[in-house]
Each structure stands twice: as structure tokens, then as C-alpha cells.
């Protein structure tokens, strides 16, 4: 039972492991969604009341035979259940981390918030299945994963600052640009998730134009329906999907301006040179993968990488937050 006797160094390693696993879980969640595996097991928490798809093989085979291209196949069932196992592992490690914090008599505010948040994430994971990929629920589930990542990164950086005394920098002038970049990125993550969960990626299949060489579609864009939050999947017509897509595309300009402004401010701080470089790399990656999703017909690799780029932006911006001195 030596694992119940933590050390500060062991706590730091566990937190870094959780950051790594949560980042990977976000990617695997994107993979699950993009392979249409979210309903691979149409009940929760098991698969046709079984712990694994092996025990549900008969039910899965029947569903696959009835609808070979439908949401339930053996492959999709395994993808969905592996995602659940992965998420459960992360949740268990967060519980372990909370226990260690109590034993080491560390501040409990963020560990408790993180524990409560991962419980909420589990609930949204269940609602994602039981509410049949309801767009708002799936969007909030993705946003919740990003928030969980930010919480863990903040705690990891706090531990590093406490152990090694890395430089903490004044809030001005780069703090203003950091706030702008932070708000812009989180709004864009919401818009991107809304595009994905409504399957609006190909509502504009050209770049920089939208359809048939036009900057805006000839049909009127239904912004009202597009951003009606409480509606089932598949109830939005094409004009609404176009409005969703265009919002994400246009707001990308705001994100580029905000992050570019932040990068320019970071030039004043040699200690942040590495984070500045990462922002430049991630922003370039997001531009390339975003365009690839449109012009290449939403390839799986580009789509997963685009979600990963968003998570990487959250990670870097959170690290920058921890280095501000009020």
C-alpha cells in the first residue's frame, strides 16, 4: 500500500500524467465522435448491459445486420467502450490525486473542483449516449474536457512554480492580450464543437470561398435555427448548417488577431520564448488542419489534429496564466 504514501515529487508526476492522459482523452473523444462511434453501445455505462462488447456480441451483431452502416457495429462498440474505459481511468487517478492532496495537507480547492468537474463530465458522457448525440450535450462534453485539461495544467504549473521558482511575470502589458486570446480561443472552441456536433464542416466545401466560388451561399443563412441550442441532431436544414460553419470560419480571424497580438507582446519576455514558439506552431497547425477539413472533405486525421490543436492552445494559454503576477 505504498502508493497511499505520496511525496511532493510523486504528486507532481501524477499531475503531469493526468495532463498527458486528459489531452489524449480529448483526442480519443474526437476520434470517437468523428468515426460516428458515439452510439456504438447505445446504453450506459455498459454495452447492452455488459461490461465489454464481448458480452454484447449477439446484440451488436443483430444491430449491425439490420443496419450495416448504422451507429452500432463491432468496431464502433469497441471504440466507444475504450473511450469509456479511458475516461474512467482518468477519473480514478483524479480521485487518487485528491486523496494524496489530503494526505500531504495541500490546498484542496482546485483538487476538489477538479474531482467535481470530472464527475460532471461523466454525467455528460452518459447524457451524450442516452440523449442520442444531442448537439448541445456533445458540445458541452467537449468543452468540459477542455476545462478539465485547463484545471490540471494550472495545478501542474503551480506545483512546478512551488518546487522550482520559475519566473512569474507582471500582468501588463501581455496580460491584456492574454485575456483577449483566452476569451477568443474558448469561444472558438465552442463554435468549432458546434460545427462538428451538427456535422456542418462541409456546409462550405471551398476555401477561402464557401460554395461554387461565392464568399456567401446564394441561399439565405438561417442563423436563428443554426444557433438554436435546444434541438435534436439532424433538425437543422442546410442554410442553418452554413450559418454555423461561417461563424466558426469568420471568428477564426478574431482568434488569429488575438494570438498574434499576444505573441508580439511575449517577445519582451525571454523566459516565455518557448511558449511563444509553441503558440506560433499551434496557430499554424490550426490554420492548415482547418483548411484541410474543408478542401479535403473532412479527413479523419486532420479533424482529430484540429481538436488536438485547440486542446494545445488551452494548455499553452493556461501555462501563461500561471506566470502572471497581479
N, C-alpha and C positions, 0 to 999 in steps of 0.2 A: 504493500500500500504506500510505497514511497512517493507515488505520484500525488498523494494527498499532502505532501510536504513541499510546497513550492518555494522557489527562490526568486529574487527580482530578475535575475538573468533568465530563468526558466519562464517567468511571466512574459518577458519581452519576446522570447522565441515563440511562445504560444500565440501572442498577439500578432506577430508577423505572419505566422502560419495561417491565422484566421483571415488576415488581409488577403493573402495569396489564395486561399480556398474560396473566399467570398467573391473575389474577382473572377476566378474560374467558374464559380457557380452562376454568375451573371452571364458569362459566355455560354455555359451549357443550357441555361434557361432560354437564351436567344436561339440556340440550336434546336431546342425542343419546340419552341414556337414556330420557327421557320421551316421545320420539317413536318409541320402540322401534326405533331405528336402530343399536343396538349390534352387531347381526349383519347389517347392510346389506351388508357384504362379509364373508363367513363364513370368510375365511382372513386370514393376517397375514404380512408387513406390507403386501402388495399387495391387490388386489381381483381374485380369481380369477387370481392371479399376474401381474396387470397393474398398472402404476403408477397409472392412473386408471380410473374406471368407464367411460370411453370405450372403452378396450381390452377391457373385460369386458362390453360391452353385450349380446353374444349370450348369455352365461351368465346375466346378470341378467334378460334378457327371458324366458328359459326358466324360471327360478325364479319369476318374477312370474306367468307364465301358468299354471304349475302350482298356485300358491297366491297369488292376488291380494292377500290381506290378510296374507300371511306376513311373515317378517322381512326378506326380500330384495326390494326394489323399486328402481327407478332413483333415486327421491328419497332413500330411506334409504341407498343406497350412497354417494351424494354427501355426505350429512350425515356419515356415518361416516368417509369419506376426508378430508373437510375438517377434521374433528376430528383426524385423524392428522397432516395437514399442519401444522395449528396447533401441535400438541404438538411436532412435530419442529422447528419454528421456535423455539419456546421453548427446547428442548434445545440447539439450535445457539448461541443467544445466551448461554446459561449457560456453554457451553464457551468462547465468546469472552470472557466476563467473567472466567473463571478464567485465561485467557491474559493478560488485562490486569492482573489482580492480581499475577501473577508478574512482569510487566514493571515494574509500579510498586512492587514489593517490599512489598506489603501483606500483612497477616496472611492465611494461606491456610486456616485451619481451617474456617471456615464456607463459603467458596467450594468447597473440596474436598468437604465434606459435602453441599452443595447439588448438586454435579455427580454424586456417587454416588447421591444421592436421586432425581434426575431419571432416571438410568439405571434405578433400581429401578421408578420409575413407568412407564417404557417397558415393562419386563418385565410389570408388572401389566396394562398396556394390552393386551399380547399375550395374556396368560392370560385376560383378560376375553372375548376372542373365541374362543380355542381351547378354553376350558372352558365355552363356551355360556352366558355370563352367570351363572356360578356366584355365588350371592349374597354369599358371604364375600369372594370376589375383587373383585367390583364395589364392595363396601363399603370394602375396604381401598384400592382405587384412588381412591375419592373422598376418604378420609381422607388418603391420600398427597398428593393435590393441595392439601389444606388445609395440610399440614405444609410443602410446598414454598412456598406463599404466606407462611407464617409465617417461614421461613428468609430469604426475600428481603426481607420487610418489616424484619426485625431488622437485616439488613445495610444496607438503605437508611437506617434511622434512625441506625445507628451512624455512617454517613458524614455525615449531617446534623449530628449532635452533634459530630463531629470538626471540621467546617468552620465551624459557626456557634455552637457552645457553647450550645445550648438547655438550659434548666434541667433538672437531674437532681434528683429529689426523694427524701426519705428513705423507707425501706421501710415505716415504721409511721406511721399506722395503716392506710393504704389498701392496703398490700401484702398484708395478711391477706385482705382482701375480694377483691383481685385474684387471689390463688391460688384462692380458692373459686370465683370466676367462671370462671377459666381451666379448672379441672377440670370444672365443671358444663357448660360450653359444649362441651368436647371429648367428654364422654360423650354429650351430647345430639346432637351431630353424628353420632356412631356410631349412636345409636338412630334418628335420622332417616334415615340412609343405609340402615339395616337395614329400616326401614319401606318405603322406596322400592324397594330391590332385591328385596324379597319381595312387592311390589305389595299392601301392607297398608293403604294410605291410606284406602280405603273400607270397611275392615272395621268401622269405626264411621262411619256416614254422617250423624250428627247432632252438634250441639254446644249445650250442654255435655253432654247425654246421649249415649249411644252408639248404641243401636238401639231403635226402637219406644218411645221415651220412657224407656227404662231406663238407669240410670247404668252398669250392668254387663249384658252379654248374659245371656240365660237359659241358654244353653249354657255348659258349663264351659270356661274358658280353658285352653288347652294351653300353659302356659309352658315346659315342658320341650322340646317339639318346636319351639316358636317360637324359642327361643334355642339350638337345636342348630346349631352353627356349620357343621359339615361335612356339608352336604346339598345336593342339586341344586335348581335352581329348579323351583317347582311341586309340591314334595313335601310342603308344609305345608298341612294342612286349615284350614278357616275358623276353628275355635277357636284355632289357633296364630297365625293372622294377627291375630285380635282381641287376643291377648295382646301381640303385638309393637306394635300400634297404641296400646294402653292404656299400655304402658310409656313410649312417647315422649310421650304426652299428659300423664301424671302427672309425669314428670320435668321437663316444661316449667315446672312450678310451682317446682321447685328452682332452675332457671335464672333465673326472674324474681326470686326472693328474693335470689340471689347477686348478680345485676347491679344490682338496686335498692340493695342494701347498698353496693356499690361506688360507685354514683352519689352516694349520700348522703355517702360519705367524700370524693369528689372535689370537693365543694363547698368544702372547705377550701383548695383549690389553684387560684387564679385562672388560673395558667398552663395548667391542664388543662381549662379551661372548654369549649373546642371539642370535645375528645374526650368529655367528659361529655355534651354535647348530642348528639353522634353516637350514643352508647350509647342514649340515650333514643329517638332516631328509629328506630334499627335494631330495638330491642326492640319498639317499637310496630308496625313493619313486619312483624316476625316473627309477632306475635300476629294481625294482620289476614290475612296470607297463609296462616298455618297454619289458621285457621278457614275461610278461603275454599276451601282444598283439600278440606275435608270437606264443607261445605254446598253448594258449587257443583260437586261431582263431579270434583275434581282438574283444574281448568283449567290449561292449559299455562303461561300467563303467571304465574299465582300460584305454581305449582310451581317454575318457574325462579327467580322472585324469592325464594322461601323458601330455596333453596340459596344464592342471592346474599347474602341476609341473614346466613346462617351464615358465609359467607366474610368478610363485612364485620365481623362480631363478632371473628373471628380476627384480622383486620387491626388493628382498634382495640385489642384486648387486647394484641397483640404490641407495638404502639407504646407502650402504657402500661408494659409490661415494661421497655422500653429506658430508661425515665426513672426507674427505681428506683435509688437508691444504697444499697448494702448497709450 
